Amino acid sequence: MSLKIKLPLVVTFIVILCTSGLGYLLIRHEQNVLREEVRRRGEILARQLSGVDRVAFYYVATEIKRLKAEDSTFLSEMNLEDSLATSPKLYDMSRSLFTFLAKVTDSVLVVEKDTLKTWVQEAAFFDWDDSLVIARPETRKVVLNEPGDGFTFVSPIFVRGDTLGFAQVRMDPRVLDKAIGDALRTILPVICGILAISILLSFLLSSVFTSPISKLKNQAISLSKGDLAARVNVRSRDELGLLGRVFNDMARNLQLSYDELKEKLIEIKRLFKMATEDGLTGLYVKRYFLELLSVELRRSIRYDRPLSFLMCDIDHFKRVNDTYGHPSGDVVLSSVARRLAAATRDGIDAIGRYGGEEFAVMLPETDEQAALRVAERLRHAVESESISLKGVEGVSESQITITISIGVTTTRYEISLEKLISAADKALYLSKKNGRNLATAFAVESL
């Protein structure tokens, strides 16, 4: 998964956590605020109901005094409860009060009958201070614990130090649920909007920040594949810009080092070629050829594998120099070297210029019979085609025919390099002795 995808996912996850936590805190705060508001309103309603009831009881007592003044037998002939129920003022006030409260909340008026009876009798026969009736009531609050029951507030009704009853207000739980639902419908769209904007911004910022990294990655891949000219277009001055400049400096230094190394390798190859190859024929020089022959001889002895060594000499080469001149001799040497190289295995066999007109051939993994066949092929390659002297100054003849004599020796046993060379030289001597233009084998064991 690329960084361009990882970064928005991480940011989105963090934003979801933050918004979820913030939403939870806001909802909890709103719930607490609503609960406190419900409690406050319930207490106010309970106090108001308690105060109204106190006033109502006052008017009841006043009405009883009036009735008693008109009829001294009022209390003796009528039950106290019936008097309260038939009192027009009390009835009208209670009906208006409960009609109003029913629109707001459930309310209950709980009356202690014995206390009320005693209080009404005292109010009818004795004088009492009206200020005690309209004094500020105390409120006792009770919150029900059962789920769904809502809140219940109870306010005692005190008159002249006695508790006549309680004004009880019950708040419907649906009121609180509706308020919380309204708050959620207000908060949730805001949270969702914040979340959507945050996700969009995270993708935009990810694209802005990962684009330079992606470009740097592509240039680094190109550099790793050998494109030393790979560079990053740096514009910013922040950490990413610094990273891009460091990358460009590294690539530039790498290119300079590579160019210097390349020049040194070219120079080393040139010097190696000068040290190991003959300038005229392009074959290995004698010293380097003998190093290769020594290494191959040790390998053939260690692994008991055959190794053949050939010594080749151009027949009557001195006559060519004397007759046609040294430039013609150089042409002959170059031509013979090319034909020998073409008739051997490239990358396996090795050919070197051993002397003035002598050549040496190393044939790894080749026994005596195979070496003789190779020698015949070499001899035929030189003899079969004339050498052109056209263009050589002072030479009238355009072509001459050249032959070579070859000495062959083969070994797979532990012998010295000098003994191997001596055996091949002996075989070459026999070829020249027997008429030249021949390939003769001589066993190392015969020395």
ROTILUM-708092 format. One record per residue (C-alpha): residue in one letter; chain; x, y, z. Coordinates in steps of 0.02 Angstrom, whole numbers. Layout:
N
SITE/a/A/X/Y/Z
...
END
This chain:
447
SITE/m/A/0/0/0
SITE/s/A/73/166/-53
SITE/l/A/100/315/61
SITE/k/A/-29/412/-40
SITE/i/A/-163/292/24
SITE/k/A/-92/259/197
SITE/l/A/-84/443/246
SITE/p/A/-269/483/212
SITE/l/A/-321/323/301
SITE/v/A/-221/369/456
SITE/v/A/-284/548/454
SITE/t/A/-463/489/427
SITE/f/A/-448/367/571
SITE/i/A/-382/504/685
SITE/v/A/-519/625/629
SITE/i/A/-653/493/661
SITE/l/A/-585/464/836
SITE/c/A/-577/650/873
SITE/t/A/-749/689/802
SITE/s/A/-825/539/890
SITE/g/A/-750/593/1055
SITE/l/A/-802/774/1026
SITE/g/A/-978/719/978
SITE/y/A/-992/610/1132
SITE/l/A/-936/753/1244
SITE/l/A/-1056/875/1160
SITE/i/A/-1202/755/1176
SITE/r/A/-1162/719/1358
SITE/h/A/-1147/905/1392
SITE/e/A/-1312/939/1306
SITE/q/A/-1396/800/1405
SITE/n/A/-1331/871/1568
SITE/v/A/-1388/1046/1520
SITE/l/A/-1561/983/1475
SITE/r/A/-1575/882/1635
SITE/e/A/-1528/1033/1739
SITE/e/A/-1654/1139/1645
SITE/v/A/-1790/1010/1677
SITE/r/A/-1746/1005/1861
SITE/r/A/-1747/1194/1872
SITE/r/A/-1916/1209/1788
SITE/g/A/-1989/1069/1893
SITE/e/A/-1933/1153/2053
SITE/i/A/-2006/1318/1996
SITE/l/A/-2172/1237/1951
SITE/a/A/-2177/1145/2118
SITE/r/A/-2145/1307/2213
SITE/q/A/-2276/1399/2111
SITE/l/A/-2404/1263/2139
SITE/s/A/-2366/1260/2325
SITE/g/A/-2386/1448/2336
SITE/v/A/-2550/1447/2240
SITE/d/A/-2617/1310/2351
SITE/r/A/-2573/1409/2507
SITE/v/A/-2670/1558/2439
SITE/a/A/-2814/1444/2395
SITE/f/A/-2819/1378/2573
SITE/y/A/-2818/1556/2636
SITE/y/A/-2972/1595/2533
SITE/v/A/-3052/1436/2597
SITE/a/A/-3028/1497/2775
SITE/t/A/-3095/1668/2728
SITE/e/A/-3247/1589/2646
SITE/i/A/-3278/1483/2800
SITE/k/A/-3271/1639/2911
SITE/r/A/-3396/1725/2798
SITE/l/A/-3514/1577/2798
SITE/k/A/-3498/1559/2987
SITE/a/A/-3536/1742/3010
SITE/e/A/-3694/1722/2908
SITE/d/A/-3742/1555/2984
SITE/s/A/-3675/1503/3154
SITE/t/A/-3728/1323/3125
SITE/f/A/-3628/1303/2964
SITE/l/A/-3488/1194/3031
SITE/s/A/-3597/1092/3144
SITE/e/A/-3723/1043/3010
SITE/m/A/-3602/1014/2863
SITE/n/A/-3451/903/2851
SITE/l/A/-3288/997/2829
SITE/e/A/-3245/905/2668
SITE/d/A/-3414/946/2594
SITE/s/A/-3389/1129/2640
SITE/l/A/-3224/1131/2549
SITE/a/A/-3298/1045/2398
SITE/t/A/-3449/1163/2389
SITE/s/A/-3348/1322/2410
SITE/p/A/-3368/1416/2245
SITE/k/A/-3203/1510/2258
SITE/l/A/-3102/1356/2301
SITE/y/A/-3185/1259/2161
SITE/d/A/-3157/1393/2029
SITE/m/A/-2977/1423/2082
SITE/s/A/-2935/1238/2084
SITE/r/A/-3013/1212/1914
SITE/s/A/-2917/1358/1836
SITE/l/A/-2756/1304/1920
SITE/f/A/-2761/1123/1863
SITE/t/A/-2819/1172/1688
SITE/f/A/-2662/1279/1671
SITE/l/A/-2545/1151/1748
SITE/a/A/-2613/1009/1642
SITE/k/A/-2551/1099/1488
SITE/v/A/-2374/1105/1556
SITE/t/A/-2349/951/1664
SITE/d/A/-2432/818/1768
SITE/s/A/-2468/887/1943
SITE/v/A/-2545/814/2098
SITE/l/A/-2607/903/2255
SITE/v/A/-2588/790/2405
SITE/v/A/-2682/852/2561
SITE/e/A/-2665/789/2738
SITE/k/A/-2851/787/2787
SITE/d/A/-2831/789/2976
SITE/t/A/-2706/931/2972
SITE/l/A/-2814/1025/2847
SITE/k/A/-2971/1005/2955
SITE/t/A/-2881/1069/3110
SITE/w/A/-2806/1214/3014
SITE/v/A/-2973/1267/2937
SITE/q/A/-3058/1261/3107
SITE/e/A/-2921/1368/3182
SITE/a/A/-2931/1487/3036
SITE/a/A/-3119/1503/3060
SITE/f/A/-3114/1540/3246
SITE/f/A/-2946/1626/3271
SITE/d/A/-2855/1768/3188
SITE/w/A/-2687/1730/3103
SITE/d/A/-2557/1824/3008
SITE/d/A/-2585/1829/2820
SITE/s/A/-2399/1849/2790
SITE/l/A/-2375/1669/2842
SITE/v/A/-2480/1615/2695
SITE/i/A/-2386/1707/2559
SITE/a/A/-2212/1674/2626
SITE/r/A/-2086/1592/2506
SITE/p/A/-2114/1403/2511
SITE/e/A/-1976/1277/2532
SITE/t/A/-1954/1145/2399
SITE/r/A/-1904/965/2418
SITE/k/A/-1846/881/2257
SITE/v/A/-1860/694/2223
SITE/v/A/-1794/615/2062
SITE/l/A/-1867/444/2021
SITE/n/A/-1740/312/1974
SITE/e/A/-1853/200/1868
SITE/p/A/-1812/215/1681
SITE/g/A/-1942/312/1586
SITE/d/A/-2025/384/1740
SITE/g/A/-1952/555/1713
SITE/f/A/-1932/679/1856
SITE/t/A/-2048/709/2005
SITE/f/A/-2035/866/2112
SITE/v/A/-2124/884/2280
SITE/s/A/-2147/1049/2373
SITE/p/A/-2225/1048/2548
SITE/i/A/-2368/1167/2587
SITE/f/A/-2332/1254/2753
SITE/v/A/-2464/1359/2839
SITE/r/A/-2432/1425/3016
SITE/g/A/-2295/1297/3040
SITE/d/A/-2403/1150/2989
SITE/t/A/-2383/1043/2833
SITE/l/A/-2553/1040/2753
SITE/g/A/-2494/934/2608
SITE/f/A/-2379/928/2460
SITE/a/A/-2381/1004/2286
SITE/q/A/-2313/869/2170
SITE/v/A/-2254/901/1990
SITE/r/A/-2207/762/1871
SITE/m/A/-2111/801/1711
SITE/d/A/-2149/687/1565
SITE/p/A/-1987/598/1509
SITE/r/A/-2038/621/1328
SITE/v/A/-2004/806/1348
SITE/l/A/-1822/770/1390
SITE/d/A/-1807/637/1253
SITE/k/A/-1875/759/1124
SITE/a/A/-1753/893/1179
SITE/i/A/-1607/770/1169
SITE/g/A/-1666/712/997
SITE/d/A/-1673/892/937
SITE/a/A/-1497/920/1002
SITE/l/A/-1435/763/913
SITE/r/A/-1515/817/750
SITE/t/A/-1422/980/767
SITE/i/A/-1253/909/819
SITE/l/A/-1240/755/707
SITE/p/A/-1247/850/539
SITE/v/A/-1111/965/603
SITE/i/A/-1002/817/654
SITE/c/A/-1033/729/487
SITE/g/A/-990/889/394
SITE/i/A/-829/909/493
SITE/l/A/-786/727/458
SITE/a/A/-818/742/271
SITE/i/A/-717/903/257
SITE/s/A/-575/825/357
SITE/i/A/-570/671/245
SITE/l/A/-570/780/89
SITE/l/A/-432/890/159
SITE/s/A/-331/736/209
SITE/f/A/-335/672/29
SITE/l/A/-289/843/-39
SITE/l/A/-147/865/85
SITE/s/A/-90/688/52
SITE/s/A/-81/726/-133
SITE/v/A/16/885/-98
SITE/f/A/142/804/19
SITE/t/A/162/636/-68
SITE/s/A/180/706/-244
SITE/p/A/362/763/-214
SITE/i/A/398/596/-129
SITE/s/A/325/502/-277
SITE/k/A/431/603/-399
SITE/l/A/585/572/-292
SITE/k/A/545/385/-289
SITE/n/A/529/378/-479
SITE/q/A/695/467/-503
SITE/a/A/778/353/-376
SITE/i/A/714/201/-473
SITE/s/A/782/276/-634
SITE/l/A/949/307/-549
SITE/s/A/955/128/-486
SITE/k/A/927/67/-665
SITE/g/A/1079/162/-726
SITE/d/A/1007/330/-777
SITE/l/A/1138/439/-695
SITE/a/A/1058/595/-770
SITE/a/A/902/574/-660
SITE/r/A/864/733/-564
SITE/v/A/721/801/-457
SITE/n/A/643/971/-492
SITE/v/A/659/1056/-321
SITE/r/A/556/1212/-282
SITE/s/A/515/1207/-97
SITE/r/A/634/1246/46
SITE/d/A/561/1127/174
SITE/e/A/624/954/223
SITE/l/A/561/877/61
SITE/g/A/651/1010/-38
SITE/l/A/810/977/61
SITE/l/A/790/791/26
SITE/g/A/772/827/-160
SITE/r/A/928/936/-162
SITE/v/A/1026/802/-69
SITE/f/A/967/673/-197
SITE/n/A/1021/785/-341
SITE/d/A/1192/812/-261
SITE/m/A/1211/625/-234
SITE/a/A/1161/587/-415
SITE/r/A/1280/721/-479
SITE/n/A/1425/656/-375
SITE/l/A/1384/479/-429
SITE/q/A/1386/531/-611
SITE/l/A/1552/621/-589
SITE/s/A/1626/469/-501
SITE/y/A/1559/355/-637
SITE/d/A/1633/464/-774
SITE/e/A/1800/466/-685
SITE/l/A/1794/279/-658
SITE/k/A/1746/252/-839
SITE/e/A/1895/354/-897
SITE/k/A/2008/258/-779
SITE/l/A/1940/92/-842
SITE/i/A/1971/146/-1021
SITE/e/A/2147/194/-974
SITE/i/A/2173/30/-881
SITE/k/A/2110/-68/-1030
SITE/r/A/2225/29/-1144
SITE/l/A/2374/-2/-1031
SITE/f/A/2326/-185/-1010
SITE/k/A/2313/-204/-1198
SITE/m/A/2483/-122/-1219
SITE/a/A/2557/-238/-1088
SITE/t/A/2477/-399/-1150
SITE/e/A/2451/-381/-1338
SITE/d/A/2575/-368/-1478
SITE/g/A/2558/-203/-1567
SITE/l/A/2582/-278/-1741
SITE/t/A/2482/-439/-1737
SITE/g/A/2358/-406/-1595
SITE/l/A/2406/-573/-1515
SITE/y/A/2464/-595/-1335
SITE/v/A/2644/-551/-1302
SITE/k/A/2760/-690/-1247
SITE/r/A/2764/-644/-1062
SITE/y/A/2575/-637/-1040
SITE/f/A/2549/-792/-1147
SITE/l/A/2668/-892/-1037
SITE/e/A/2571/-834/-882
SITE/l/A/2410/-901/-959
SITE/l/A/2497/-1063/-1009
SITE/s/A/2567/-1086/-833
SITE/v/A/2394/-1064/-754
SITE/e/A/2315/-1186/-876
SITE/l/A/2454/-1313/-849
SITE/r/A/2424/-1314/-661
SITE/r/A/2237/-1335/-690
SITE/s/A/2261/-1482/-810
SITE/i/A/2378/-1568/-686
SITE/r/A/2258/-1540/-539
SITE/y/A/2105/-1607/-631
SITE/d/A/2198/-1734/-740
SITE/r/A/2140/-1653/-901
SITE/p/A/2237/-1649/-1067
SITE/l/A/2328/-1491/-1123
SITE/s/A/2408/-1469/-1294
SITE/f/A/2537/-1339/-1340
SITE/l/A/2585/-1291/-1519
SITE/m/A/2738/-1197/-1582
SITE/c/A/2718/-1121/-1756
SITE/d/A/2856/-1046/-1863
SITE/i/A/2840/-960/-2033
SITE/d/A/2944/-1052/-2162
SITE/h/A/3083/-950/-2245
SITE/f/A/3027/-789/-2163
SITE/k/A/3203/-717/-2174
SITE/r/A/3193/-735/-2362
SITE/v/A/3032/-634/-2363
SITE/n/A/3115/-492/-2268
SITE/d/A/3269/-497/-2378
SITE/t/A/3169/-504/-2540
SITE/y/A/3020/-393/-2508
SITE/g/A/3080/-290/-2360
SITE/h/A/3028/-274/-2181
SITE/p/A/2861/-187/-2219
SITE/s/A/2811/-340/-2319
SITE/g/A/2868/-449/-2174
SITE/d/A/2753/-353/-2058
SITE/v/A/2607/-383/-2179
SITE/v/A/2647/-569/-2180
SITE/l/A/2654/-577/-1990
SITE/s/A/2486/-487/-1971
SITE/s/A/2402/-596/-2102
SITE/v/A/2465/-759/-2024
SITE/a/A/2410/-700/-1851
SITE/r/A/2232/-665/-1913
SITE/r/A/2219/-836/-1998
SITE/l/A/2281/-926/-1842
SITE/a/A/2157/-834/-1732
SITE/a/A/2013/-872/-1851
SITE/a/A/2054/-1059/-1850
SITE/t/A/2052/-1079/-1660
SITE/r/A/1914/-1075/-1527
SITE/d/A/1878/-898/-1471
SITE/g/A/1877/-880/-1282
SITE/i/A/1950/-1055/-1254
SITE/d/A/2113/-1067/-1350
SITE/a/A/2251/-938/-1332
SITE/i/A/2375/-877/-1464
SITE/g/A/2532/-775/-1432
SITE/r/A/2677/-706/-1530
SITE/y/A/2820/-805/-1460
SITE/g/A/2964/-730/-1558
SITE/g/A/3002/-638/-1720
SITE/e/A/2910/-757/-1837
SITE/e/A/2858/-886/-1707
SITE/f/A/2683/-908/-1636
SITE/a/A/2623/-1013/-1489
SITE/v/A/2450/-1092/-1472
SITE/m/A/2374/-1161/-1310
SITE/l/A/2234/-1290/-1329
SITE/p/A/2149/-1333/-1162
SITE/e/A/2050/-1495/-1148
SITE/t/A/2132/-1560/-1309
SITE/d/A/2222/-1726/-1326
SITE/e/A/2361/-1765/-1451
SITE/q/A/2251/-1825/-1594
SITE/a/A/2137/-1674/-1581
SITE/a/A/2288/-1560/-1569
SITE/l/A/2360/-1633/-1730
SITE/r/A/2195/-1601/-1818
SITE/v/A/2197/-1421/-1757
SITE/a/A/2378/-1404/-1815
SITE/e/A/2331/-1465/-1988
SITE/r/A/2187/-1341/-1992
SITE/l/A/2306/-1200/-1946
SITE/r/A/2433/-1252/-2074
SITE/h/A/2302/-1265/-2210
SITE/a/A/2227/-1094/-2163
SITE/v/A/2396/-1010/-2192
SITE/e/A/2444/-1106/-2349
SITE/s/A/2276/-1107/-2438
SITE/e/A/2267/-921/-2475
SITE/s/A/2401/-805/-2540
SITE/i/A/2447/-648/-2445
SITE/s/A/2422/-483/-2536
SITE/l/A/2568/-362/-2538
SITE/k/A/2475/-233/-2638
SITE/g/A/2509/-59/-2576
SITE/v/A/2677/-102/-2499
SITE/e/A/2805/23/-2562
SITE/g/A/2945/-49/-2669
SITE/v/A/2861/-219/-2698
SITE/s/A/2826/-272/-2876
SITE/e/A/2736/-434/-2839
SITE/s/A/2559/-417/-2776
SITE/q/A/2542/-587/-2689
SITE/i/A/2650/-718/-2606
SITE/t/A/2615/-889/-2532
SITE/i/A/2672/-928/-2356
SITE/t/A/2681/-1093/-2261
SITE/i/A/2711/-1135/-2079
SITE/s/A/2788/-1278/-1982
SITE/i/A/2705/-1335/-1821
SITE/g/A/2766/-1432/-1670
SITE/v/A/2636/-1518/-1561
SITE/t/A/2651/-1585/-1384
SITE/t/A/2519/-1643/-1260
SITE/t/A/2522/-1677/-1073
SITE/r/A/2407/-1715/-927
SITE/y/A/2541/-1759/-802
SITE/e/A/2642/-1655/-682
SITE/i/A/2782/-1576/-782
SITE/s/A/2865/-1407/-782
SITE/l/A/2822/-1266/-901
SITE/e/A/2998/-1267/-970
SITE/k/A/2987/-1453/-1010
SITE/l/A/2822/-1427/-1101
SITE/i/A/2897/-1288/-1206
SITE/s/A/3052/-1392/-1242
SITE/a/A/2944/-1536/-1305
SITE/a/A/2848/-1421/-1422
SITE/d/A/3009/-1342/-1483
SITE/k/A/3080/-1516/-1518
SITE/a/A/2924/-1560/-1619
SITE/l/A/2943/-1397/-1718
SITE/y/A/3125/-1440/-1754
SITE/l/A/3070/-1610/-1823
SITE/s/A/2942/-1526/-1937
SITE/k/A/3073/-1410/-2011
SITE/k/A/3199/-1552/-2024
SITE/n/A/3074/-1660/-2120
SITE/g/A/3041/-1529/-2253
SITE/r/A/2938/-1389/-2172
SITE/n/A/2752/-1355/-2198
SITE/l/A/2719/-1500/-2081
SITE/a/A/2637/-1532/-1911
SITE/t/A/2736/-1652/-1801
SITE/a/A/2697/-1717/-1626
SITE/f/A/2825/-1752/-1492
SITE/a/A/2787/-1831/-1324
SITE/v/A/2845/-1743/-1168
SITE/e/A/2892/-1910/-1092
SITE/s/A/3023/-1932/-1230
SITE/l/A/3130/-1791/-1160
END
